[in-house]
């Protein structure tokens, strides 16, 4: 059985290749035919989904074979001197899970887009970008080494730029695309430095195999202190992590993600659920051996930053009114959850939450798109209301997404979020556990606020909502199904941790006491939102009036964008630009002009000696002889010969 599955693994390269091929066909052949372009793109990603399912079944049926011995197929890509880089595919439980998640969400997004993007002038261009985006993320997942991963990492960034700026005729879309591209490049500089340091130290960039990074770190690498107690390996680990800080929207490089809402809503679903933002989490998981072998500082840094990002974004979300921005900040918060799970040593829980989050976040973004489509581009939740009467499928499926992200059993988010919180407490991180628990309460509150106001609130007579077409509602129902059953993979009979784990597998029974606490936190958040926005027993306006300063800070996202703008204006334009101007004017120009003036002065002096008078030439000749003699005397150490008394023969 495993032999047949192993043969299937050899065809894994087709999973990213088919969407890439569809991109080329659409871009160069079928771009004038909307129907043909969308058909080719959807068929390609559905075929990739079928292959991903087959590979997933193969990994599960192999038992511990693929878990202990990842299957790699490589060809030589680059050989320059001692540098040898392969290009290939890596199949293990993490990559198999990611292949399924990416292809499933991408398939649902592309089918959904048939209805959402219908009539758009750039329809073929949109599907070409979608195909390239999916191919880039799938190539990243299958990478066997850091350089190959980095190539696809940059392609993912390029695709996000193209899709966020899809409506290029809108200034806001162009600015958002540039903001995303530049902000993530900051993180990529750190990642590239980390890659260079790793290659310099180990002479390879391969993840697994003989002589690979993981093999060398596990056997003969002797770490050493570089700065105080911070080791060389820790510095490399933190440099590598700077890339995921940008890609996965961790503070302070989070500012691009909310503005990414300027792209079409299905694009937001793909970016937030299964591609760009989870690429950073995947990289940390893939390179976990690096962080594990570094000093505890590296993982502590990841845990601390992830926990801060989780609560930071959650507090902002409670004061937002734009349906897509609320979902965007919830994504930032959930990414913080995944990161601090990795930081506390819970790789399994982090990957599990990545999977379940992909299902319910894609569901809610596509649900938001259904609402926006029905209300003719309205995005403010206070302009909505009463949607449950006219949009029953969208309402029910969105409610499933809200319950899942709120951690209510038996929905998927309950299992994955509970595992993260339990791991934080069991591994000796009570503060991070408390932050995560409070974040769970806030998440349930602001997501329920969105649902009660937009779907269950008073209907607006000026609105004429209608249910979306089947091309949009069928993907919602499929994602809702996985948002319910996706968490069941954690049950003992389907033990997710058996396949996706780091180090030796240890079965841990579910702590129902801790699970109960997290459920109570979620229910309290839902109950508070119901009390404020449905029963109106507590008036939100009264709370805002009582704490206007706090509300203003949260509404304006802690003024982080304004602070960055001030820094750019005052520091870059005000200080750095002036220093560079002074340096250019007085140093660069000064040197150039100084040389010119010196040459000009020397030429002017020489010109004055050309008088045509013999006595002037004789005087110049005399002084030249004296100077030559002095130089010669100094060089020979004969300065005593210049003593006037010696010249006169001394004193008698």
C-alpha positions in Angstrom: 0.0 0.0 0.0 2.7 2.4 1.0 4.6 1.7 -2.2 1.6 2.8 -4.3 1.2 5.9 -2.2 5.0 6.6 -2.6 4.5 6.6 -6.3 1.7 9.1 -5.9 4.0 11.3 -3.8 6.3 11.5 -6.9 3.6 13.4 -8.7 3.2 16.1 -6.0 5.0 18.6 -8.2 1.8 18.7 -10.3 -0.1 20.3 -7.4 1.6 23.8 -7.9 2.4 23.2 -11.5 -1.3 22.9 -12.7 -2.4 26.3 -11.3 0.8 27.9 -12.7 0.1 26.4 -16.1 -3.4 27.8 -16.0 -1.9 31.2 -15.2 0.2 31.0 -18.3 -2.7 29.8 -20.5 -5.0 32.6 -19.2 -2.3 35.3 -19.4 -1.2 34.5 -23.0 -4.0 32.6 -24.7 -7.5 32.9 -23.2 -7.5 36.3 -21.6 -10.2 37.6 -24.0 -12.5 34.7 -23.1 -13.9 35.1 -19.6 -15.7 31.8 -19.5 -12.8 29.8 -20.8 -10.3 31.5 -18.4 -12.4 30.8 -15.3 -13.1 27.2 -16.4 -9.3 26.5 -16.9 -8.4 28.1 -13.6 -11.1 26.2 -11.6 -10.4 22.8 -13.3 -6.7 23.2 -12.5 -7.2 24.0 -8.8 -9.8 21.2 -8.4 -7.4 18.7 -9.9 -4.7 20.0 -7.5 -7.3 19.5 -4.7 -7.8 15.9 -5.8 -4.1 15.2 -5.8 -3.8 16.9 -2.4 -6.5 14.7 -1.0 -4.8 11.6 -2.4 -1.5 12.6 -0.8 -3.2 13.3 2.5 -4.8 9.8 2.5 -1.4 8.3 1.6 0.3 10.1 4.5 -2.4 8.9 7.0 -2.3 5.3 5.7 1.4 5.1 5.9 1.3 5.2 9.7 4.6 6.5 11.1 6.5 5.9 7.9 6.1 9.4 6.4 6.0 11.0 9.9 9.5 9.7 10.7 10.9 9.8 7.1 9.6 12.7 5.0 9.5 11.8 1.3 11.6 14.1 -0.9 11.9 14.2 -4.7 14.6 16.6 -6.0 16.5 17.6 -9.1 19.6 19.8 -9.1 18.6 23.4 -9.6 21.8 25.4 -9.1 25.5 24.4 -8.8 28.1 27.1 -8.5 31.4 26.0 -7.0 30.6 24.5 -3.6 27.0 25.8 -3.7 24.5 23.1 -4.7 20.8 23.9 -4.4 18.1 21.3 -5.3 14.5 22.0 -6.4 11.9 19.5 -5.4 9.0 18.5 -3.3 8.8 17.5 0.4 5.9 15.4 1.7 5.3 15.0 5.4 2.2 15.5 7.6 2.6 19.3 7.8 3.0 19.8 4.1 0.2 17.3 3.4 -2.2 19.2 5.7 -1.2 22.5 4.1 -1.7 21.2 0.6 -5.3 20.2 1.5 -6.1 23.5 3.2 -4.7 25.7 0.5 -6.2 23.8 -2.4 -9.6 23.5 -0.7 -9.9 27.2 0.2 -8.5 28.3 -3.2 -11.1 26.1 -5.0 -13.9 27.5 -2.9 -12.7 31.0 -3.5 -12.5 30.5 -7.3 -15.9 28.9 -7.6 -17.4 31.7 -5.4 -15.8 34.3 -7.6 -17.9 33.2 -10.6 -20.8 34.9 -9.0 -19.0 37.7 -7.1 -16.8 38.9 -9.9 -19.4 38.4 -12.6 -19.4 41.3 -15.0 -16.0 42.6 -13.9 -13.9 44.0 -16.7 -10.8 42.3 -15.5 -12.3 38.9 -15.0 -9.6 36.9 -16.9 -6.9 38.9 -15.2 -8.4 38.2 -11.8 -8.4 34.4 -12.5 -4.8 34.6 -13.8 -3.7 36.2 -10.5 -5.7 33.7 -8.5 -4.0 30.8 -10.2 -0.5 32.3 -9.7 -1.3 33.0 -6.1 -2.3 29.4 -5.4 0.6 28.0 -7.3 3.1 30.2 -5.4 1.7 29.2 -2.0 1.6 25.5 -3.0 5.2 25.8 -4.2 6.2 27.3 -0.9 4.6 24.5 1.1 6.4 21.8 -1.0 9.8 23.4 -0.8 12.7 21.2 0.3 15.1 24.0 1.2 15.1 27.6 2.4 16.2 29.1 -0.9 13.4 27.4 -2.8 11.0 28.5 -0.1 12.2 32.0 -0.3 11.6 32.2 -4.1 8.0 31.2 -3.6 7.8 33.4 -0.5 8.6 36.4 -2.7 6.1 35.2 -5.4 3.4 35.1 -2.8 4.3 38.7 -1.9 4.1 39.7 -5.5 0.7 38.1 -6.0 -0.7 39.8 -2.9 0.5 43.1 -4.4 -1.3 42.4 -7.7 -4.5 41.2 -6.0 -4.7 43.9 -3.3 -4.2 46.5 -6.0 -6.6 44.7 -8.4 -8.8 47.8 -8.6 -5.7 49.8 -9.8 -7.9 52.8 -10.8 -8.7 53.4 -7.1 -6.1 55.4 -5.2 -6.8 53.6 -2.0 -6.2 50.2 -3.7 -2.9 51.3 -5.2 -1.7 52.7 -1.8 -2.8 49.6 0.0 -0.9 47.4 -2.4 2.3 49.5 -2.0 1.9 49.5 1.7 1.6 45.7 1.8 4.6 45.2 -0.5 6.9 47.6 1.3 5.9 46.5 4.8 6.5 42.8 4.1 9.8 43.6 2.4 11.1 44.9 5.7 10.5 41.5 7.2 12.0 39.8 4.2 15.3 41.6 4.7 15.6 39.9 8.1 14.7 36.5 6.6 17.2 36.8 3.8 20.0 37.7 6.3 19.0 34.7 8.4 19.2 32.5 5.3 22.7 33.8 4.5 23.9 33.3 8.0 22.6 29.8 8.1 24.3 28.9 4.8 27.6 30.5 6.0 27.5 28.4 9.2 26.2 25.1 7.9 26.9 25.1 4.2 23.4 23.9 3.3 19.9 25.1 3.2 18.1 21.8 3.0 15.5 21.1 5.7 15.9 17.3 6.0 18.3 14.6 4.8 22.0 13.7 5.3 24.0 16.8 6.1 20.8 19.0 6.2 20.2 21.9 8.6 18.1 19.7 11.0 20.6 16.8 10.9 23.6 19.1 11.7 21.8 20.8 14.5 20.7 17.5 16.0 24.2 16.0 16.0 27.4 18.0 15.9 26.7 21.7 16.0 28.2 23.5 19.0 26.5 26.8 19.6 28.3 29.7 21.2 27.5 33.0 22.9 27.6 36.0 20.6 26.0 38.9 22.5 26.0 38.3 26.3 23.9 35.2 26.8 22.3 35.3 23.4 23.8 32.6 21.2 24.7 32.7 17.5 21.9 30.2 16.7 19.4 32.4 18.5 20.4 35.4 16.4 19.9 33.4 13.2 16.5 32.1 14.6 15.3 35.7 15.3 16.5 36.9 11.9 14.5 34.1 10.2 11.5 35.0 12.4 11.5 38.6 11.2 10.2 37.4 7.9 7.1 35.8 9.5 6.6 39.0 11.5 5.9 40.8 8.3 4.2 38.1 6.3 1.9 37.0 9.2 1.1 40.5 10.3 2.7 40.4 13.8 3.2 43.7 15.6 4.7 46.1 14.6 4.6 45.0 10.9 0.8 44.4 11.1 -0.3 47.7 9.5 -0.6 46.3 5.9 -3.1 43.6 6.6 -6.2 45.7 7.4 -5.6 47.9 4.4 -5.4 44.7 2.2 -9.2 44.9 2.3 -9.1 47.2 -0.7 -8.9 44.1 -3.0 -11.9 42.0 -4.0 -13.5 40.2 -1.0 -12.7 36.7 -2.3 -9.0 37.8 -2.4 -9.3 38.8 1.3 -10.6 35.3 2.0 -7.6 33.7 0.3 -5.0 36.0 1.8 -6.4 35.7 5.3 -7.3 32.1 5.4 -4.9 30.0 3.4 -2.1 31.8 1.7 0.0 34.8 2.5 -0.6 35.4 6.2 -0.3 31.7 7.2 3.0 31.4 5.2 4.8 32.9 8.2 3.3 30.5 10.6 4.2 27.6 8.3 7.8 28.8 8.0 8.3 28.8 11.8 6.7 25.4 12.0 8.9 24.1 9.1 12.1 25.5 10.7 11.0 24.5 14.3 14.2 22.6 14.7 16.1 25.9 14.5 14.1 27.6 17.2 14.2 24.5 19.4 18.0 24.2 19.2 18.5 28.0 19.8 18.4 29.3 23.3 15.0 29.7 25.0 15.1 33.4 24.2 14.0 32.7 20.6 10.8 30.8 21.5 10.1 33.3 24.4 10.3 36.1 21.9 7.9 34.4 19.5 5.5 33.6 22.4 5.6 37.1 23.8 5.1 38.8 20.5 2.3 36.5 19.4 0.4 36.9 22.7 0.8 40.7 22.4 -0.4 40.7 18.8 -3.4 38.6 19.7 -4.8 40.9 22.4 -3.6 44.1 20.7 -5.6 43.2 17.5 -8.6 42.0 19.5 -9.0 45.2 21.4 -8.9 47.2 18.1 -11.6 44.9 16.5 -14.2 45.7 19.2 -14.3 49.3 18.0 -14.4 48.8 14.2 -17.6 49.2 12.1 -16.4 48.0 8.7 -17.3 44.3 8.4 -14.1 43.4 6.5 -11.9 45.3 8.9 -13.4 43.5 11.9 -12.5 40.2 10.2 -9.1 41.5 9.3 -8.2 42.3 12.9 -9.7 39.0 14.0 -7.2 37.4 11.6 -4.3 39.3 13.2 -5.5 38.2 16.6 -5.8 34.5 15.5 -2.3 34.6 13.9 -1.0 35.8 17.2 -2.6 32.7 18.7 -0.8 30.5 16.3 2.5 32.2 16.9 2.3 32.1 20.7 1.4 28.4 20.4 4.6 27.8 18.6 6.4 29.9 21.2 5.2 27.8 24.1 6.2 24.6 22.3 2.7 23.6 21.0 3.5 23.0 17.3 0.7 20.5 16.9 -1.9 22.9 18.4 -0.6 25.8 16.2 -0.9 23.8 13.0 -4.3 22.5 14.1 -5.6 26.0 14.7 -4.1 27.1 11.3 -6.3 24.4 9.6 -9.5 25.1 11.5 -9.0 28.9 11.2 -8.6 28.6 7.5 -12.1 27.0 7.2 -14.1 29.4 9.4 -12.2 32.5 8.4 -12.6 31.8 4.6 -16.3 31.1 5.4 -16.8 34.4 7.2 -14.9 36.5 4.5 -16.9 34.9 1.8 -20.1 35.4 3.9 -19.1 39.1 4.2 -18.7 39.2 0.5 -22.2 37.8 0.0 -23.6 40.6 2.2 -21.6 43.3 0.4 -22.7 41.9 -2.9 -26.3 42.0 -1.8 -26.2 45.5 -0.4 -24.3 47.0 -3.3 -20.9 47.5 -1.7 -22.1 48.6 1.7 -19.5 47.5 4.4 -20.5 49.4 7.5 -22.3 46.9 9.8 -24.6 49.8 11.0 -25.9 50.1 7.5 -27.0 46.5 7.6 -29.6 44.6 9.7 -32.4 42.1 9.3 -30.3 40.1 6.8 -31.5 36.8 8.3 -34.9 37.3 6.7 -33.6 37.6 3.1 -30.3 35.8 3.2 -30.9 32.6 5.2 -28.0 30.5 3.8 -25.5 33.4 4.3 -26.8 34.0 7.8 -26.7 30.4 9.0 -23.2 29.7 7.5 -21.9 33.0 9.0 -23.3 32.0 12.4 -21.4 28.7 12.2 -18.2 30.7 11.5 -18.9 33.0 14.5 -19.5 30.0 16.8 -16.3 28.3 15.6 -14.0 31.3 16.1 -15.7 31.9 19.5 -14.6 28.4 20.6 -18.1 26.9 21.2 -18.3 23.1 21.0 -18.6 21.1 18.9 -17.4 23.6 16.3 -13.8 23.4 15.0 -12.4 26.4 16.8 -13.2 24.9 20.2 -10.8 22.0 19.8 -7.9 24.0 18.3 -8.2 27.0 20.6 -8.5 24.8 23.7 -5.4 22.9 22.8 -3.4 26.2 22.5 -4.6 27.5 25.8 -4.0 24.1 27.6 -0.5 23.9 26.1 0.4 27.5 27.3 -0.7 26.6 30.9 0.8 23.1 31.0 4.1 24.3 29.6 4.6 26.9 32.3 3.3 30.1 30.7 0.4 31.2 33.0 0.6 34.9 31.8 0.3 33.9 28.1 -2.5 31.6 29.1 -4.3 34.5 30.8 -3.8 36.7 27.8 -5.1 34.0 25.4 -8.1 33.4 27.6 -9.0 37.1 27.7 -8.5 37.3 24.0 -10.9 34.4 23.5 -13.5 36.4 25.5 -12.9 39.5 23.3 -13.0 37.5 20.1 -16.4 36.0 21.0 -17.7 39.5 21.9 -16.7 41.4 18.8 -17.6 38.6 16.4 -21.0 38.3 18.0 -21.4 42.1 17.9 -20.8 41.9 14.1 -23.4 39.1 13.7 -26.1 40.6 15.9 -25.8 44.1 14.4 -25.4 43.0 10.7 -27.7 40.0 10.5 -30.1 40.2 13.5 -30.5 43.9 13.9 -33.3 46.1 12.6 -33.7 46.0 8.9 -33.0 49.1 6.9 -35.9 50.0 4.5 -33.5 51.4 2.0 -31.8 48.1 1.6 -33.1 45.4 -0.6 -31.0 42.3 0.2 -31.3 39.1 -1.6 -29.6 35.7 -1.3 -26.5 35.2 -3.4 -26.5 32.8 -6.4 -25.6 29.1 -5.9 -22.0 29.7 -7.2 -21.5 31.8 -4.0 -23.7 29.8 -1.5 -22.4 26.3 -2.3 -18.8 27.2 -1.2 -20.3 28.8 1.9 -22.0 25.5 2.8 -18.9 23.4 2.1 -16.7 25.6 4.3 -19.4 25.6 7.0 -19.3 21.8 7.0 -15.5 21.8 7.6 -15.9 24.5 10.2 -18.1 22.0 12.1 -16.3 18.7 11.6 -12.7 20.1 11.1 -12.1 20.0 14.8 -13.0 16.4 15.2 -9.6 15.5 13.9 -8.4 16.1 17.5 -10.5 13.3 18.9 -8.6 10.2 20.0 -9.8 8.0 17.1 -8.6 10.6 14.5 -5.6 11.9 16.6 -4.2 14.9 14.7 -1.2 15.0 17.0 -0.2 11.5 16.0 0.7 12.8 12.6 1.6 16.5 13.1 4.0 16.9 16.0 7.6 17.8 16.8 9.9 15.4 18.6 8.6 12.2 20.2 4.8 11.8 20.1 3.1 11.9 23.5 -0.6 11.3 23.8 -2.2 13.8 26.1 -5.8 13.4 27.3 -8.0 16.4 26.8 -8.3 18.5 30.0 -12.0 19.1 30.3 -11.6 21.5 33.2 -9.5 23.9 31.1 -11.7 23.3 28.1 -14.7 24.3 30.3 -13.0 27.6 31.3 -12.3 28.5 27.7 -15.9 27.7 26.7 -17.2 29.9 29.5 -15.0 32.8 28.3 -16.5 32.4 24.8 -20.0 32.2 26.1 -19.5 35.3 28.3 -18.4 37.2 25.2 -21.4 36.1 23.2 -23.7 36.9 26.2 -22.3 40.4 26.6 -22.7 41.1 22.9 -26.3 39.8 23.1 -27.0 42.0 26.1 -25.6 45.1 24.5 -26.7 44.8 20.9 -29.9 42.7 21.0 -31.5 43.2 24.4 -29.9 46.7 24.7 -29.8 46.3 28.5 -26.5 48.1 28.3 -26.3 50.9 25.8 -23.1 51.0 23.8 -23.3 54.7 23.4 -23.3 55.2 27.1 -20.2 53.1 27.5 -18.5 55.1 24.7 -19.5 58.4 26.4 -18.1 57.2 29.7 -14.7 56.2 28.2 -14.3 58.5 25.2 -10.5 58.4 25.3 -10.3 54.6 25.3 -12.8 54.4 22.5 -11.0 56.9 20.4 -7.7 55.1 20.8 -9.2 51.8 19.8 -11.2 53.3 16.9 -8.0 54.8 15.6 -6.0 51.6 16.0 -3.7 53.0 18.7 -2.6 55.6 16.1 0.1 53.2 14.9 -0.4 54.4 11.3 -0.2 58.0 12.4 3.0 57.3 14.4 4.6 55.6 11.4 3.6 58.6 9.2 5.0 61.0 11.7 8.3 59.0 11.9 8.5 59.0 8.1 7.8 62.7 7.9 9.8 63.9 10.9 12.7 61.4 10.9 13.1 60.5 7.3 11.9 63.8 5.6 12.9 66.1 8.5 16.1 64.7 9.9 17.6 62.1 7.6 16.8 64.1 4.5 18.5 67.2 5.9 21.5 65.2 7.0 21.9 63.6 3.6 21.4 67.0 1.9 24.1 68.6 4.1 26.4 65.6 3.4 25.8 65.9 -0.3 26.2 69.6 -0.4 29.3 70.0 1.8 31.0 66.7 1.6 30.4 65.2 -1.8 30.1 68.5 -3.6 32.8 70.0 -1.4 35.3 67.3 -2.4 34.5 67.7 -6.1 34.5 71.5 -6.0 37.5 71.5 -3.8 39.5 69.4 -6.3 38.4 71.7 -9.1 39.3 74.9 -7.1 42.7 73.4 -6.2 43.5 72.6 -9.8 42.2 76.0 -10.9 44.4 77.7 -8.2 47.5 75.8 -9.2 46.9 76.6 -12.8 46.5 80.3 -12.0 49.7 80.3 -10.0 51.6 78.7 -12.8 50.2 81.2 -15.2 51.7 84.0 -13.1 55.2 82.6 -13.5 55.0 82.9 -17.3 56.1 86.5 -17.3 58.6 86.3 -20.1 61.4 87.8 -17.8 64.6 85.9 -17.5 65.2 86.9 -13.8 61.8 85.4 -12.8 62.7 82.1 -14.4 66.1 82.1 -12.7 64.4 82.8 -9.3 62.0 79.9 -9.8 64.9 77.6 -10.8 66.8 78.6 -7.7 63.9 77.8 -5.4 63.3 74.5 -7.1 66.9 73.5 -6.6 66.7 74.5 -2.9 63.5 72.5 -2.4 65.0 69.5 -4.2 68.1 69.7 -2.0 66.0 69.9 1.2 64.0 66.9 0.2 67.1 64.9 -0.7 68.8 65.9 2.6 65.9 64.9 4.7 65.7 61.6 2.8 69.4 60.9 3.5 69.3 62.0 7.1 71.8 64.8 6.4 70.1 67.7 8.0 73.2 68.6 9.9 74.7 69.8 6.6 72.2 72.6 6.7 73.5 74.0 9.9 74.7 77.6 9.1 77.7 77.3 11.5 78.7 74.1 9.8 78.5 75.8 6.5 80.9 78.5 7.8 83.3 75.9 9.1 82.3 76.3 12.7 83.3 78.9 15.4 87.1 79.2 16.1 
